[in-house]
Amino acid sequence: MGLSNDLATPFYRLFWGRHIHHGLWDAAETRDEALVNLMETVIREAHLQRGERVLDIGCGIGTSAVHLAKAWGCDVTGITISHVQKYWADLGSLFSGVRPKTRFLAADVETVDLAPSTFDLIWVVECAEYLFDKPAFVRRLADWLKPGGRAVVCSWQAGDGPLSEESQRRVYEVCAGFGYPHLASGEEFRRWFLESGLKIDRCSDWTSRVTRTWEISWHDAQNRTCIGWPGSLAAKDLNSGTIITPS
């Protein structure tokens, strides 16, 4: 997975923008505006406070981590499976003048060793899909949070309840196209949060507000490159945000 992300990072950056995740649309925003909108919405939903210690899991090339350090004075630890992304993040934080406020690790979040009760906020945006043992990951989140800390998880999810044959096909295609071992449902995530001693503050379904990312990426792929892009795998019923806190 690390090697594949190393090789794919330039393409992710080209088609998905600096944040390497979905944009969040309210109206007629540009893609770059929608990318920032998702980040700022997550910040508001997470009730971020200045100077907090933040763990950014799946930090990519460090764009969100650098923003949290620069605009909010946070001390941010970012984890990415990719050495290329870590190098890019290190450079970004250096050029942005926040190198002392950031630390980036090239590591597997399912095995990385972090001290318990360390972080005020854990930020997980479009990373949990790649994990093999998602219940164990949620338990690790609970362990890493300080008392009173929060975690925000934005992930692609399979729909709750029995899926239609078409929905099962779509989930399979997304997993096959992006190398996900499987997609969990919202019901499963909520159960894992509660079993780990976390309190669910709120859940939001942002499907209708993120799907334009796919339309734009598909259009760009047709115009910029001959390499196929799975734009037809629209993320219906696959994206939501959850805020969790220690109970």
C-alpha positions in Angstrom: 0.0 0.0 0.0 2.9 2.4 0.8 4.5 1.8 -2.6 1.2 2.2 -4.5 0.6 5.5 -2.7 4.1 6.7 -3.5 3.5 6.1 -7.2 0.0 7.5 -7.2 0.6 10.7 -5.2 1.3 12.9 -8.3 -2.0 11.7 -9.9 -3.9 12.2 -6.6 -2.5 15.7 -6.5 -3.4 16.4 -10.1 -7.0 15.1 -10.0 -8.0 15.6 -6.4 -6.2 18.9 -5.6 -3.9 19.9 -2.7 -6.0 18.2 0.0 -6.3 14.9 -1.9 -9.9 14.4 -0.8 -13.4 15.2 -1.9 -14.7 18.8 -2.1 -17.8 19.8 -0.2 -20.2 21.9 -2.3 -22.9 24.2 -1.0 -23.6 26.1 -4.3 -21.4 27.0 -7.3 -18.0 26.8 -5.7 -14.9 25.9 -7.7 -13.2 22.7 -6.9 -10.5 24.4 -4.9 -13.1 26.3 -2.9 -15.0 23.1 -2.3 -11.8 21.4 -1.0 -11.3 24.2 1.5 -15.0 24.2 2.4 -14.7 20.5 3.4 -11.7 21.3 5.6 -13.3 24.3 7.2 -16.6 22.4 7.8 -14.7 19.7 9.5 -12.9 22.3 11.7 -16.3 23.8 12.7 -17.9 20.4 13.3 -14.9 19.3 15.5 -15.1 22.5 17.6 -11.3 23.0 17.1 -9.7 25.3 19.6 -6.5 27.2 19.1 -3.3 25.5 20.2 -4.7 22.0 20.5 -2.7 18.9 19.8 -4.1 17.2 16.7 -3.4 13.9 15.1 -4.1 13.9 11.4 -4.5 10.3 10.2 -4.1 9.8 6.5 -2.5 13.3 6.3 -1.5 13.0 2.6 0.9 15.7 1.6 0.1 17.7 4.7 -2.1 20.5 3.4 -4.7 20.3 6.2 -2.0 19.7 8.9 -0.1 22.8 7.7 -3.3 24.9 7.8 -4.2 23.7 11.3 -0.7 24.7 12.5 -0.5 28.0 10.7 -4.1 29.3 11.1 -4.9 27.8 14.5 -1.5 27.4 16.2 -2.1 23.7 16.6 0.7 21.1 17.2 -0.1 18.6 14.5 1.2 15.0 14.1 0.4 13.7 10.6 0.6 10.0 9.6 0.8 8.8 6.0 1.6 5.3 4.7 3.6 7.0 1.9 7.2 8.1 2.2 6.7 10.4 -0.8 3.8 12.1 0.8 5.8 12.5 4.1 8.6 14.2 2.2 6.1 16.5 0.4 4.5 17.3 3.8 7.8 18.1 5.4 8.7 20.5 2.6 5.2 22.1 2.7 5.5 22.7 6.5 9.0 24.1 6.1 8.1 26.5 3.3 4.9 27.6 5.2 7.0 28.4 8.3 5.3 25.9 10.6 7.9 23.1 10.7 8.3 23.4 14.6 4.5 22.9 14.9 4.3 19.8 12.7 5.6 16.3 12.7 5.0 13.8 9.9 5.4 10.1 10.2 5.6 7.5 7.3 3.9 4.7 9.1 1.0 2.2 9.2 -1.7 3.6 11.5 -2.8 0.1 12.3 0.6 -0.6 13.9 2.2 2.7 14.8 3.1 3.2 18.4 1.7 6.5 19.9 1.4 7.4 23.5 -2.1 7.1 25.0 -4.1 10.2 26.1 -2.1 12.5 23.9 -4.4 14.3 21.5 -7.2 16.8 21.9 -8.5 16.1 18.4 -8.0 13.2 16.0 -8.7 14.0 12.4 -9.5 11.2 10.0 -10.6 12.3 6.5 -10.9 9.6 3.9 -8.4 7.2 5.4 -10.4 4.6 7.4 -11.5 2.9 4.1 -8.0 1.5 3.6 -7.8 -0.2 7.0 -8.1 -3.9 7.5 -9.2 -4.1 11.1 -11.5 -1.1 11.5 -12.8 -2.0 15.0 -9.3 -2.2 16.3 -8.6 1.2 14.7 -11.5 2.7 16.6 -10.2 1.3 19.8 -6.8 2.9 19.1 -8.5 6.3 18.5 -10.2 6.0 21.9 -6.8 5.2 23.5 -5.0 8.1 21.9 -7.6 10.8 22.9 -7.1 12.9 26.0 -10.1 12.9 28.4 -12.6 15.2 26.8 -10.9 15.0 23.4 -12.8 14.6 20.1 -12.3 12.6 16.9 -13.8 13.5 13.6 -14.1 10.7 11.0 -15.1 11.3 7.4 -15.2 8.1 5.4 -16.8 6.4 2.5 -19.3 3.9 3.9 -21.6 1.2 2.6 -25.3 2.0 3.2 -27.0 0.8 6.3 -29.2 -2.2 6.2 -29.4 -4.8 3.5 -27.9 -3.5 0.2 -29.5 -3.9 -3.2 -27.7 -5.9 -5.8 -26.8 -2.6 -7.6 -25.5 -1.1 -4.3 -23.4 -4.2 -3.6 -21.9 -4.0 -7.1 -21.1 -0.3 -6.6 -19.4 -1.0 -3.3 -17.4 -3.8 -4.8 -16.2 -1.6 -7.7 -15.1 1.1 -5.4 -13.2 -1.3 -3.3 -11.6 -2.9 -6.3 -10.8 0.4 -7.9 -9.2 2.0 -4.9 -7.7 -1.0 -3.1 -10.0 -0.9 -0.1 -10.2 -4.2 1.8 -13.9 -3.5 2.5 -16.3 -0.6 3.3 -18.0 -0.6 6.6 -21.5 0.7 7.1 -22.4 3.7 9.3 -24.2 1.2 11.7 -20.9 -0.7 12.1 -18.9 2.4 12.8 -21.4 3.7 15.4 -21.3 0.3 17.2 -17.5 0.3 17.2 -17.4 3.8 18.6 -19.8 2.9 21.5 -18.0 -0.4 22.2 -14.8 1.6 22.6 -16.2 3.9 25.2 -16.8 6.8 22.9 -19.9 9.0 22.8 -21.3 9.9 19.4 -22.0 13.6 19.2 -23.5 13.6 15.7 -23.4 12.0 12.2 -23.9 13.7 8.8 -24.4 12.3 5.4 -22.6 14.5 2.9 -23.1 12.3 -0.2 -25.0 14.8 -2.2 -22.5 17.5 -1.4 -19.3 15.7 -2.4 -20.3 13.8 -5.6 -19.4 16.7 -7.9 -15.8 15.8 -7.1 -16.2 12.7 -9.3 -17.7 14.7 -12.2 -14.8 17.1 -12.2 -12.2 14.4 -11.8 -13.7 12.5 -14.7 -13.8 15.6 -16.9 -10.1 16.4 -16.0 -9.0 12.8 -16.7 -10.6 12.9 -20.2 -8.9 16.2 -21.0 -5.5 15.7 -19.4 -4.4 12.1 -19.8 -5.1 8.9 -21.5 -4.9 7.0 -18.2 -8.3 5.7 -17.2 -9.9 7.2 -14.0 -12.8 5.5 -12.2 -15.0 8.5 -12.4 -18.0 6.4 -13.1 -17.8 4.9 -9.6 -19.9 7.8 -8.2 -19.7 7.8 -4.4 -23.5 7.5 -3.7 -24.1 6.3 -0.2 -20.4 6.2 0.5 -19.5 9.4 2.3 -20.4 10.6 5.8 -18.9 12.5 8.7 -19.0 11.5 12.3 -17.9 13.3 15.4 -17.1 11.1 18.4 -15.9 12.0 21.9 -14.9 10.0 25.0 -17.9 9.1 27.1 
